[in-house]
């Protein structure tokens, strides 16, 4: 299977929240996840089970969210994906109580594939944008 097909199926089944437990079909046993937050890069190790739990946590926070691929580029063993995720703030997020208001996440990642599995990825999420939406929504709810 080509790298692009692996990542495309991973997004359609796992990252979308439709079948988080299918992560083992697309991820190596130990994946290096390079996460950039406010110019602070950290690397964590993710297992397929850990990733499935992460997707379920997102669903607890944002409900059955919609995932829209905005850009998808592949070259050899690397696949770049930029997406827009839209959900409802139905669970606590970063100390903000649920507001029932929409939340949009804009993010992108580069996935590296080896032996037909995701073995490493580099991800950037607009966390500041999410924080501003949470603050705005919390202020709206407190005024109601």
C-alpha positions as CSV (number, residue, x, y, z in Angstrom):
1,X,0.0,0.0,0.0
2,X,1.3,3.5,-0.8
3,X,2.0,6.1,1.9
4,X,-0.9,8.3,0.6
5,X,-3.4,5.4,0.8
6,X,-2.4,4.6,4.4
7,X,-2.8,8.1,5.6
8,X,-6.0,8.7,3.7
9,X,-7.6,5.5,5.2
10,X,-6.2,6.5,8.6
11,X,-7.9,9.9,8.4
12,X,-11.2,8.4,7.1
13,X,-11.4,5.7,9.8
14,X,-9.3,6.6,12.8
15,X,-8.7,10.4,13.0
16,X,-12.3,11.1,12.0
17,X,-13.5,9.3,15.1
18,X,-15.5,6.7,13.1
19,X,-13.3,3.8,14.2
20,X,-10.5,4.8,16.6
21,X,-9.7,1.2,17.4
22,X,-8.6,0.7,13.8
23,X,-5.4,2.6,14.7
24,X,-3.5,-0.6,15.0
25,X,-4.0,-1.2,11.3
26,X,-2.3,2.1,10.3
27,X,0.2,2.8,13.1
28,X,3.4,1.1,14.2
29,X,3.6,-0.2,17.8
30,X,5.5,3.0,18.8
31,X,5.1,6.2,16.9
32,X,7.2,9.3,17.5
33,X,4.7,12.2,17.6
34,X,6.5,15.6,17.3
35,X,4.1,18.2,18.6
36,X,4.8,21.9,18.2
37,X,3.0,24.3,20.6
38,X,4.0,27.9,20.7
39,X,7.4,27.2,19.2
40,X,8.0,24.5,21.9
41,X,8.6,21.2,20.2
42,X,8.1,18.1,22.2
43,X,8.1,14.5,21.1
44,X,5.8,11.9,22.7
45,X,5.5,8.2,21.9
46,X,2.1,7.1,20.8
47,X,0.9,3.5,20.6
48,X,-2.2,2.6,18.5
49,X,-4.2,2.2,21.7
50,X,-3.0,5.5,23.1
51,X,-4.0,7.2,19.8
52,X,-7.4,5.6,19.8
53,X,-7.9,6.9,23.4
54,X,-6.8,10.4,22.3
55,X,-9.4,10.4,19.5
56,X,-12.1,9.3,22.0
57,X,-11.0,12.1,24.3
58,X,-11.5,14.6,21.5
59,X,-15.0,13.1,21.0
60,X,-15.7,13.7,24.7
61,X,-14.7,17.3,24.3
62,X,-16.1,18.1,20.8
63,X,-18.8,15.4,20.2
64,X,-19.0,13.7,16.8
65,X,-16.9,16.3,15.0
66,X,-16.6,16.8,11.3
67,X,-13.2,16.5,9.6
68,X,-12.5,18.2,6.3
69,X,-9.2,17.6,4.5
70,X,-8.1,21.0,3.0
71,X,-4.8,19.9,1.5
72,X,-3.2,16.5,1.0
73,X,0.2,16.0,-0.6
74,X,2.3,12.9,-0.8
75,X,6.0,12.3,-1.7
76,X,7.6,8.9,-1.3
77,X,7.3,8.0,2.5
78,X,5.9,11.4,3.6
79,X,2.3,12.6,3.5
80,X,1.3,16.2,4.4
81,X,-2.3,16.8,5.5
82,X,-4.0,20.1,6.5
83,X,-7.5,19.8,7.9
84,X,-10.3,21.6,9.5
85,X,-12.2,20.0,12.4
86,X,-15.5,21.3,13.5
87,X,-17.3,20.1,16.6
88,X,-19.4,21.3,19.5
89,X,-17.9,22.2,22.9
90,X,-19.6,19.4,24.8
91,X,-16.9,18.5,27.4
92,X,-14.4,20.4,29.5
93,X,-11.4,21.7,27.4
94,X,-8.4,23.4,29.0
95,X,-10.5,24.3,32.1
96,X,-13.4,25.7,30.1
97,X,-16.8,24.2,31.0
98,X,-18.9,22.9,28.1
99,X,-20.7,25.7,26.2
100,X,-22.5,23.8,23.5
101,X,-21.0,26.3,21.0
102,X,-19.1,25.3,17.8
103,X,-15.3,25.0,18.0
104,X,-13.1,24.9,14.9
105,X,-9.6,23.4,14.9
106,X,-7.2,24.1,12.1
107,X,-4.2,21.8,12.0
108,X,-1.6,20.1,9.8
109,X,0.8,17.2,10.0
110,X,3.4,15.4,8.1
111,X,3.3,11.6,8.4
112,X,6.2,9.3,7.7
113,X,5.4,5.8,6.6
114,X,7.7,2.7,6.9
115,X,6.6,-0.9,6.4
116,X,3.0,0.2,5.6
117,X,2.6,1.9,9.0
118,X,2.7,5.4,10.3
119,X,6.0,5.5,12.3
120,X,6.4,9.2,12.9
121,X,4.6,12.5,12.5
122,X,5.0,16.2,13.0
123,X,1.9,18.1,14.0
124,X,1.0,21.7,14.4
125,X,-2.4,22.8,15.8
126,X,-3.7,26.4,16.0
127,X,-4.1,26.1,19.8
128,X,-4.3,29.9,20.2
129,X,-7.3,30.0,17.9
130,X,-9.0,27.2,19.9
131,X,-8.2,29.1,23.2
132,X,-9.7,32.3,21.8
133,X,-12.9,30.5,20.7
134,X,-13.2,28.9,24.1
135,X,-12.9,32.3,25.8
136,X,-15.4,33.9,23.4
137,X,-17.9,31.1,23.9
138,X,-17.5,31.1,27.7
139,X,-18.1,34.9,27.7
140,X,-21.2,34.5,25.5
141,X,-22.7,31.8,27.8
142,X,-22.0,33.9,30.9
143,X,-24.0,36.8,29.4
144,X,-27.0,34.6,28.5
